[in-house]
Amino acid sequence: MPPATFRLFSSATILALALVACSQQNNADQATPPSLKAAVGDRFTIGAAASAPQIATPDSQAVRILTTHFNSIVAENCMKCEVIHPHPDTYDFAGADSIVAFAQENDMELIGHCLLWHSQMAPWFCVDSLGGNVSPEVLRQRIRDHIYTIVGRYKGKVRGWDVCNEVIVEDGSYRQSPLYQILGSEFIFDALRFANEADPDAELYLNDYGMTAPGRRDAYLALIDSIKARGLRIDAIGMQGHMGIDYPTVDEFEQSMLAFAGKQVGVMVTEWDMSILPTVSTSANISDVAQARKEYDPYWPNAVPDSMAETWNNRMASFWNLFLKHSDILRRVTAWGVTDASSWKNDFPVPGRHDEPLLFDRQGQPKPFIKEFINKECNK
Ligand code: GLA
C-alpha cells in the first residue's frame, strides 16, 4: 500500500483540485487555463520527465506546461548513477536537489529514477582498479552505499523509486549486465531490501520497456512472486510505454496491465511516448546517418502529413482511453518529456530526426486528443 500521506494526496487533494480547477474554468471570469491534471482528476497522477536545465528557467515554456498540466514529475537524467554518483567517493546532488525543490514548490509528486540500471551507470561501479569485475561482496556494499545515500537524502520527498530498471530481456531471461554477472538476480532483491531500509515509506518499483513481450511479462510476474516469497516489498510495476506508430497493440498492452494488476501490485505507465516516424528495424544499418535520416525522417522539412498526424492522434487516443478505462489499477501515467522539442526520440535510434512523440507539440500546445479530453472533462 502507498504511504498514507500519498494516498491522501492522490485521492482527496487531487479530486478537490480537479473540481476547483474545472469549475473555475467554467466560470468565464476566471483566468485559470484548461489543465490536463484537472481533467484527469483523481483517476491517476499525470507526470512528465524533465531535465534539470529545463526547470532552471522559471518562465520557460517547459516550466509553464509542467506546472499547469502535470502533478507528477520524474528526473530525466539527473538521478541516474553516472550523474549523481560519478566517482566512488563523489556524489553530485545539484540536479537532483533542484528537481526535488521544484516538485515541492509546485506540489508535485516526485518519482526517483533510477537507482540501478545497466545503462548510464558510472563506469567505476562494477569494476576494480585493474578494470576487472569486483567481487560479489564489494558490489553488494557499493549498491548498499549508493542506495542508502541517495534514498536517504531524499527520504520523505520522493513518492517512489524505480529501484531497478530494465533487468529482464525480451525472451524472459535476466539481462546479462555486470550487475547480474557478478551477483546474479540477488542484486534485485538486495536493491529492494536496501531501498526499503533507507526509506520505508517510499514506494518501490521495477521498470522496463517492451512489457507486452510475453517472455518479459511472464518473467516479471514470476519475479514479483519471488520478491514476495522472500518477504520483500514491490509496490508497482512500471511499463515504460515507449511506443511506435505500429507497435504495440492496445490489446497487448491491456493484457500486460491486467496481468501485473493480477499480482496485486500497482501498474504505472512510466515513460509514455509514441514515435510518429517510421519504425527503425533493429537490423537496420544506421551508421550512415545522412542516409538513415533520409529514409527514416521522411517528412522533414515539411510538416508531417495530416493523415499521419491523425493516425498518431487516434492511436494515442486509443491508449489514453485504455488508461482511463483501467484507472482503478493504474496509479500514474508519465510522458517521457514535456514537448516534442526535447524528446529523446529526436535522436534515437537515428540522430537528428524530427519526431513528434509527446502530448505537447513544439509550440507548447496540447495534441488534439489531449485538448479534446481537457475540453470534455472541464466543460461537464
Ligand atoms: C529508458 C530509461 C529512461 C530514458 C529512456 C530513453 O527508457 O529508463 O531513463 O533514458 O530510456 O531516454
Boltz pocket constraint, residues with backbone or C-beta under 6 A from the ligand:
constraints:
  - pocket:
      binder: B
      contacts: [[A, 75], [A, 76], [A, 113], [A, 165], [A, 209], [A, 240], [A, 271], [A, 344]]
      max_distance: 6.0
